[in-house]
Amino acid sequence: MTTEGNLGNGHAGNADRSYRTDIDGIRSLAILSVALFHAGVPGLAGGFTGVDVFFVLSGYLIGGHIFGELQAHRFSYLRFYQRRAKRILPAFYMVLGFILLGSLVLLTPLNAYHTARSAFSAILSVSNFDFWQHSGYFSPGSEFNPLLMTWSLGVEEQFYVVIPLLMVLLARVRHAWVLPSILAVCAGSFAFAVAMLPSYPSMVFYLLPSRAWELGVGVALAVIELTWGRYAKKGLLTEILSVSGLVAVVLPFVLLKKTTPFPGAAALPSVLGTALLLAVPQSWINRRLLSLPPLVYVGRVSYSWYLWHWPVLAYLRTMYGKPELPLPVGLGGIAVAFAAAVLSYYVIEQPFRQSKRAPKPLLLRYAAVTMVFLLAAAVLSKGHGFPARYPVLAHMETITEERGTDPCLVGDGAAAPNLAAECYDRTGTRPLVALWGDSHSGAIAPGMRAAAERSGYGFVQLGKLACLPLLGAVRYTPELPRETPECVQFNQKTLETLRSDPRIRVVVLSGFWANPFRLDAPGGEETWITPDEAHEREIPTRDAERILFEQAMTQTIRALETAGKQAIVLGDTPAFTFDPIWKISTSALPAERKLVEWLQVPNGGDTGYAAPGYLESAAYADAAMRETLGAIPGATLVELKPTLCLSADHCLYRQGDNLFYADDHHLTPDGARYALRDFKIAGSLAKQ
């Protein structure tokens, strides 16, 4: 990523800080693991740990620069940030220009807006905060954001605002305090990451406090070498250390999974392994294997490759309309990015890094260019992606953006339903229909509210994101561990609310029933249902999960009947293997349409209907519900698929300019009203 070459200071300390080819070799391992992982190469599920390798390298090289100059009493903030600017900004701004122009040509107005917002944050080196804050349930898929790779640049730049100040202050007081203080920061940061990871995995992944220890380990190693000299002996111990380091770096590439809690303890092998390799440059692995010319060359262009590979893949994913690319396409994407990186290295990186301009005028020039890019990003963001380019499409996107604004669908951090007036009709003496469920209940709510009014009922909406309306079972997602206890509490409090109000006569259960059974969907192994928090990490077999599901639904309906409520279970709506907006945009955007045609992406055109997807999962969930409700005479199952599908392979996702789906499985308000257009609640109940 942004390590400043690996040319040391030579004059500082006892360690030889001259150019090391093995460091570029380590860089090549890191960038290859990241690029191949993002391209979808099988067997590299932990390739993301290449970023952690980069963090250690960055801390080692840049921390060594700072401490070496402090030892020689030559450190200058202006020179430090001059080097940073020359190293980082030219290639970054070249890629950023490509991304901003590409967003106007290839992206919808809403996606262009999101890209511009990310660009603004990236220029200010705070994009990691932006991605953390917008990593919620309905947030745009990060796989499609061409600037996602800048989160790690943000972490580094924030670190290099703090660490020079800390080292300069400590060096002025007492040089001997520098190393213990850095080690203390590392220990505190690591402890923070481990402590926060179970409850706040997204925050731990993106933010500096839980990542600082990785960079700090590199800084600490550089300080040790510059203070006491490098362990540079040739011998058995050196070879053992180098082999151990290489194994520790490489094994996580293949052993870790996407669901592994990370970073924290799982990042230790990558971090410590990199430090070991840095500490033994005289080993055979460092001198021969890691210094092979092809590896060294890849390492030299690694920063530009890191910058280029992600936006190329992100735009390809946009063309394919899905986060997973065919392997040949993914490999072709990173190959194109590598070619762009080589060109960038020779035409942009090297000429600008060799500039002899004095620090002040150089930094002023970079500041001026920064302001130009900030202005461009601000204009595109404030213009909301210029919706006038495609007004009908922009209107549809506005509807999809409203998914996360329903106040009656509580989200992360909430363990009780919202009982405000807009969610709970407390006026009059009318009987009430209560809708209880997850985000699919929130999607169907406008249609159910209309149906309740038609039938003479008031309406109550009790919903929580990713929380199936079940007692005795709860969905568990390893990446979102807090959802599990919150959902258990939410459902208990919802049941208490339903029991306490005799006006609530009918309870409609609605959920993404097929989600735990996503047997034929990407990522289906990443969520499952569990009886309680104590067993959440025990992945059940398919049969065990179905039994648990049926028992939980039976328990839930029995509890409602005992409370004197009529239970209605809504079958789920059809799900698609694509986002309908993608089909619509590939017809509306000329450049995207041409590129989709050139890539020969299976598309089928924008007809307004398509065959539903994930049929195995849907059929499995439907069978489980029918079997359960068949044994409970008082419960009713209402199928929604027939209301949206004219035939088995002809399900509507829009009708004219009315968009029925906000994404591949959530209805829009228009879609909800259409799906329940003929639904009525038994009139006799309203008069009881």
N, C-alpha and C positions, 0 to 999 in steps of 0.2 A: 504494500500500500504506500504509505507516505514516508518511509524511512529515507533519510537524507544520504543516499548513496551508501557506501561503507568505507569512505576515506576518513581515516582518523586524523588526529592532530599531530601525531609523531613526537612532538616536543614534550607532551604532558605525561607525567607519571612514568612508571617503570614498564608498563605494557606497551608492546608494539602495536600501534593503532593504524598501521598501513593497510592498504587495500587487501581484502580477503576474498578470494574467489569462492570459498566455501559458503560465505554468507549469501552470495547470490544463488548458490545451489540450494540453500535452505529456503530462500525466497521462492525458488521455482517449485519446490515441493508444496509450499503453501498455496501459490496461485493455481497450480495444476489441480490440487484437491478442491479448491473453491470452484473453479471454472467447470471442471468435470462433474462435480456435484450439482451445480446449477443447470448443467446441460441434461441431467437426468441419467447419467451413467450408472447402471446397476452396480451394487456392491460398495458404493461410496456414500452410504447414508450419513456418515459423520464427516463428510468433506468440508462442512462449514467450519470445522475447527482450524482450518488454514488461517482464518482471521485471527485466531488466538496466537498462532505462530507469528504472524505479522506484528501483533502487539508487542510481543517480547523483543523481536528484532528492532522495532522502532524505539522501544525504551533503551535498549542496549546502545544503539548507535547515537541517538540524539542525547540520551543521558550522558554518554561518554563525551560528546562534544561539550556539553555544558560544564561537566565536572573538570574536564581537562583544561578548559579555559579559565575556570575558577582557580585551579591550582597554579596556573601561570599568570594569574591576575590580569587576564585579558578579556574576560567575559563582557559582552555588550548586548543589551536587549535589542538594539537596532540591528546589529549584525545577525543575531539569532533569528529574528523574524524576517530579515532579508533572505537568509538561507531558506527558511520555511516557504516564503512567498515564491522564490525562484523554483523551488522543488515542486510545489503543489499546484500553484494557480494556473500556469500556462496550459498544461494538459487538461486540468479540470475545466477551465473555461472553454476550451475547444470542444470537449464532450458536452458541456452544458449548452453551448450554442446549438449543437446537433440535436439535443433533446428538445429544446424549446421550439426549434423550427419543425422538428418531427411531430411535436404535439399539435401544431396548427394544421399539419397536412394529414396525419394519420389517426388522430384521436378525436373523439366526440367532444363537444363543448364541456361536459362535466369532467371527463378525464383530463382534458387540457387544463381545466381549472385546478384539479388536484395536483397535476404535475407542476404547475406554476407555483402553487403553494409550497410544495416540497422543494422546488428550486430556490425560493426565497429563504427557506430555512437552511438549505444546504450551503448557500452563499455565506450565511451568518454562522455556519458551523454548529447549528443546533437541530439538524434534521433528526438526530436520534430522539430528541424530545418530541418532535412532530410525529414520528412513527410510533412512539410509545403512546402518545395521547390519542392517536387515531387507529389503535389496534383493537377496537371493539367489535362486537358481533356483526354489525351492519357496515363496518368500515370497508372501503374498497380493497379488493385483494391485493396484498403487497406484491404478489408475483407480477402484477401488471404495472407497477410503478417504476418507471425507468430510472428513478433516483434512489431506490432503496439502498444501493451500495454505499451511499454517502453517510449512513448512520455511523459506520465505523470511523470515517474521517472526522465526524463530529466529536466522537469520543476522544480521538487523538488530539484534536486541536484544543479541546477543553483541558485535557491533561497538560498540554504544553503552554497553557496560560498559567496553570497553578505550579507545576514542578520547577520552572526556573526561579520563580519568586521564592519558593520554599528553599531551594538549594542555595540561592544567593544569600538569603537571610541567615541560614544556618552556617554557611561558610564564613560570613562576617563575624558571627559570634564565636564559633569554634568549628574547625574543619572536621574534627572527630565526631561531631554530632550528625553529620550528613547521613552516613550509612545507617545508624540505628533509627533515625527518624524515617528514612525511606522504608526500612524493614517494618517499622511500626505501622506505617501507612498501608503497606502490603497486607499485614496481618489483619488490620481493621477492615480493609476493603474485602478481603477474602471471607472474614467472619460475617460481614454484612451480607455478602452474596449468598452464603450458605443459609443464613437465618431467614432471609427474605424470599428465597427461591420457591419454597413450597406454596406461599400465598400470593406472591407478586412476580410470577415468572417473566412477564413482559417487561416490567420495570428493571428487573435484574439483568435481562438480556441487553437492553438498549442504553442504560445510563452509566455514566462514569463511576459513581461511587462503588458499584459492584464489578467494574472492569479495571479499575486503577491498579489493582494488584498485579494484573498481567503485564502491563507496561512497567510497573514498579520493579518486578523481578528483573527485567532487562536492565533498568537503571542501576539496581543494586549490584548486579554482576559487573557492570562497567566501572562502578565506583570501587569495588573490591580490586579489580585488575589495576586500576590507575593508582590505587593506594599501596597495594602490596605486591603487585606484579601478577602476571598470568601463570596458571599452572600449565607449562608448555613442554613437559618432559615426554619423551617417547618411551613407551613401555606398555606392559600388560594392563596396568590400571587405566591408562589413557584409552586404550582400545576398548576396554570393558565399558568405560564411561560413554564413549562415542556410540558403541552398539546400543547401549541402554537408551541413550538419547534418541537415536534414530527410531528404535522400536516404539518408544513412548510417543513420538510424533506421528508415526505412520499408523499404528494400531487403531487409534480413535477414528481415523478415516473410514475404517471398515467395521468397527465394532459398535460405535454409537448409533443411535436411531434418532429419528425426528422427535420421538416422544421422550427421549432421555432428558431429565431435568438438567438445564444447562443455562449459563455457566455455573460455577461452584466447584464441588469436588470433582465432577466429571471433566473439568477443564485442567485439572492438575497435571495429567500426563503430557498434554500438549505444551503447557507452559514450562514445566520443569524439564521436559525432554529437549525443548529448544534451548533452554539455558545450558544444559549439559553439552549440547553440540557446540554452542558458542564458546564454551570454556576450554575445549580441547582441540584447537586448530591443528595440532601436530599429529592427530590420529590419521590412520590410513583412510577411514571413511571421509574425513574432512579434506584431506590432501588429494585423494584420488576420486572417490565416488562423487562427492558433492562438488568437486572442482572440474567435473567433466564439462567440456566446452558447451554442449547443447544445454545443459542445466544452467550453466552460468549465463548464457545468452537469454534464456527465458527469464531468469531472475532479474536481469538488467531491465527488461521491458515489463516487469511484473506490475508496476504501478499503473502504467497506461493500459495494460491488459485488464487489470482489475476495474479501471474506470469504464472501459469500453464494453466488457463482456456482458454486464448486466442490462444496460439499455438496449443492446441488440437483442438479447433474449426476451426482454420485456415487450418490445415491439413485435417480436415474432409470436409471443403468447397472445398479444392483442389480435393479431391476424388469425390465429387459430381459435380464439375465443375460449381458451381453457388454460389453466396453470401448468398442465403437463404437455410437453412437446414430444412429438415422435423423436426417438433417439437420433436418427440421421439429421433431423432438422436442428436439434439442440447442438450436436457436434459441429454442424455447418455454421451455426451461429457463433460459437466460440472461435471457430477458425477465422471467420470474417473479422471478429473482434481482435484476434491476434494480429491479423494483417494491418488493421487500423492502428493497433498499438505500436507495431514496428514503425509505421509511417510517423505516428505521433512522436515516438521516441527520437527519431532522427531529425524531424522537421520542427518539432515544438520543444520537447524536453531538453535536449542537449544544447541547442543554441541559446535558450533562455537561461539555463543553469550556468552557462559560461559567461554571462554578462558581467562586465567589470564596473557597472554603474554604481555609484556610491549609495549607501543604504537609504538616506532620506529621499532623494529624488526617485529612486527605484520604488520605494514603498508608496510614495505619492502617486506614481503612475499606476501601480496596481490598485490603489484605492480608487482612482478615477474609473478604471475598468470595472472594478467591483460595483461602483455606483451605477454604471450603465446596465450591468446584468441585473442588479436589484430592481432598477426601474422597469426593465423589460418583464421581469417576473411579476412585479407588482401590477403592471398594466394588464397582463394576461389574467392574473388572479382576480383583480378588481372587476375586470370585464367578464368574469365568470366563464372564461373560455370562449367568449364571443358567440353567444347562442344564436345571433342573427344569421350566422353561417348556415345553420340547419334548424330552423325554428320548430318544426314538428318534432324532430328528434330531441331537441333541447327540452321541449315541454314534457315529453315522455320521461326524460332523465330526471326532471324536477320531481316527478311523481316517485321515481325510485329512490331519490334522495330523502324523501319524507319518511322512509321506513323507520328510521331511528328516532322519530320525533313524537311517537305515541306515548303520552304521559301515563297511560294505563298499563303499559307493558314495562315493568320495572326491570332494571338491568343489574350490572355488576355492583355488588355492595349492598343490595337490597334483599332483605329476608322476610318482607311482609308485603301484601298487596297495597296498591294505592287506593285508598277509600275516599278520595276527593269526590266532589259533586259531579265532575265530568266523567268519572268512572263508575259511580254508584248512584243510581236514581233513588233519592230519598224523599221525593215529593209524592203527594197523593197516597192513595190506598191501593193502587193497582198491584196485582201480583207481579213478580219479577222473574226474569230469565237471567241466570248467571252463566257467563262464559268463562271457563277455567282452562288455562293451558299455557303453552309456550309461545314462541314467536309466530307459529302458524295460527294460533288462536288470535294473536294480534292482527295478523293479515286478514283473517276472515271476519273480524269484529264489525267492520262497516256493514257487511251483508247481514250478519246476525242481528245487529241493532235494528236494521230496517225490517227484518223478519219479525222481531219482537214487537215492533210498533204495529205492523200489519195484523198481528194476532192479539193485540190488546194488552201487551205486557210492557212493563218498564224493563230497563236493561242494566246489568251489572257486568263489568269486565274486570276479571282478576287474572292477570297474566305476568309471567316472568320469562325473560329470555332463556332459552336452552333448558327449560325446566318442564319436563313432561308432567301432566296432572295425574300422578300416581302416588299411592300410599304403599309403603313397603318396598319400594324400588326407586332408584334415582340414577340418572345418566351421569357417567363419569368421563371426563376428558382430561388426560394427563397434562395438557398444556394450560388448562384452566381449572386448577384444583379447588379454588374457592367456590366454584359453582355448586359443588356437591353438598356441603353443609348448608349453604344458603338455600338451595332448592328444597332440602328436607324441611327446614324451618318454614319456608314460604308455603309449602303444601299443608303443613300442620296448621298454620295460622289461617290459611284460606278455608280449610275445613271448619275451623272454629267460627269463622265469619259466616259461612253458609249455614251452620247449625243455629247460630244466634238470631237469625232473621227469618221469622215465619213467612214473610212476604215472598221470599225466594222459593218458588214452587218447582222450577225446572232448572237443572244444572246441565250445561252442555260441555262435554269434555272434548277438547281439540288439541292435537299435537302433531309433531313431526314423527309419527309412529314408526316409520321405516328407518329413522336415523340410527338407532342402535343395531339394526339389522342390515346395514349398508354393505351387504355381502359382495355386491357387484359394482361398488362405487370406489373411486380412489380415496384413500384415507379411511376406509370403512373400519380398519382395525384400530383406529385412534379414538374411538368412543364406544362405550358399552354400558349396560345397566348393571347395577350392583345393589344388593339388599341394604347396605348401610356403609358408612364411612370406613368402618373397620376392614371391609373387604374390597375397597374401591380399586386397589391395584391388582386384584385377582381377575384375570381375563377369563370370563366363563366360556364354556363351549356353546355352540349354537343351540343345542337342545336345552341346556341349562338356562340359557338366557331367555328362551321362549317360555319355559316353565315359570321363571321368575316374572316375566312380563304378564303372563296370564293370571298368575296369583295376585300380582299387584293391582291389575285392572279389576279383578273380582273383588278384592278388598276395598277398593275405592268406591265401586258402585254399591256394594253392600253398606258401606258407611253412609252414603248419601241416602239410600233407601231407608235405613234405620232412622235418619234425621227427617224423614218424611218428604224427601225430594224425588222428583222424577228425573232419571238419568238418561241423557241422550249422548251418544258417542258419534262424533263426526268422523267419518272415514277421511283419509287424507286426500289432498288434491294431487293431480299428476305432477311428477317432477321431470325436468328435461336434463339432457346432458350438455346443455349450452345455456348461456344467458340470452334471452330473447333480444335484448338491446344489441347484442353482437350481430344477430341476423339482420336487424333493422339498420344498424350502422354500416354494415358491409354493402348494403344497397344504397345508402344515402351518401356515403363518403366516396368520391371517385377514386382517390388514391388508394384507400383501403380496399375497395372492390378490385382494382387492378392488381394489387399485390396479392390478394387472396386468390385471384384467378391464376396468377403467375406461379404461386406456390402450390397450386392445385389442392387447396384446402377443401375437404368435404364440407359443403355448406347447404346446398339445397335451395338457396334463395330465400327471400322473405315473403312467404305465402300467407303468414298469419296463423299457421297451424303446423304441427309436426308430431311425429311419434313420440310418446313419452319414453323416458329412460329409466334405468335402475329397476327393471321389471321384476327381477328376482327378489330384491329387497322388499319392494312394494307388495308383491304377492305373498311373501312370507309374513309380513306384518298384517296384511288383510286377513289371511287365514287364521292367525293367532287371535285377532279381534273377533272374527265370526265364531270361532270355537268357544271363546270366552262368553260372548253375549248370548250365544245359543243356549247356554246353561243358566241364564238369568232371565226369566220370563218378563220381568218388569222393565228391562233395559231396552233401548232402541238404538240400532245402528243406522245412520244416515250416510249413504254413499255419495260422495261428491264427484268422483271421476266421471260418471255418466253425464253430469250437468255441464262438463267442460269438453267432453270428447264426443264427437259425432260417430267415431268408430275407433277401433283399437289403435290405429296409427294416425288418427286425425284429431288431435287435441289443440284447442285454441290457446294461443298466447297473446293474441291481440285481435280486435275486431275493428277494422278501419283505423282511425287514429286513437282508439281507446285501447290502451295497453292493459292486459290482464295479469301480467307477471312482472314483478319488480326485479326478480333474478330467476335463477333456474328452478326455484321451488316455493317462493313466497308470492302470494297474490297481491295485486294492487287493490285499492278500494273499488275500482270499477270491476275488477275480476271477482272480488268477494261478492259484490251485489249481483253480478251475473250468475255466479255459482249457486247462490241462494235465492234466485229470482222467484222460484215457485215454492220455496220452503215455508211452511206454516206450522205453528205449534198448535196442538189440539185445543180447540175452542173451549171444550168442557173444563179444562184445567184453569183457564182464565177466570172462570166464574165460581170456582170453589171458595 
